Amino acid sequence: MSAYYALLLIHLHFPDAGSLKAKRKELASAKAQLQTRLGAAVAEVDHQNTWQRATLAATLCSGSLKMLDESVDRVERWLVDRFPDGVRVERRVTSFEEAGGLG
């Protein structure tokens, strides 16, 4: 059995956000889309009290490395389309075994 997962660190910039409320509204929408449309588990992990920045951690998993890479590419494309001048994505794709899992 094969199990692969991708960990993403997503750095977002909200240049038009003039308040935490404005940032959180846009961020909530983005997180919901990542979860419902793209199947990622998402959490805000840094810059919670900064108006124009956010850092998210996201993960995707699959039994196929090819399908996982395609899913991660889709997430990255969606983020770049949504935040063309304000996103940077770090990604790590690995297998359960490579991460020290049983097997």
HELIX and SHEET records of a PDB file:
HELIX    1   1 LEU A   20  THR A   36  1                                  17    
HELIX    2   2 LEU A   65  ARG A   82  1                                  18    
SHEET    1   A 4 ALA A  41  ASP A  46  0                                        
SHEET    2   A 4 ARG A  53  SER A  62 -1                                        
SHEET    3   A 4 TYR A   4  HIS A  13 -1                                        
SHEET    4   A 4 VAL A  87  SER A  95 -1                                        
END                                                                             
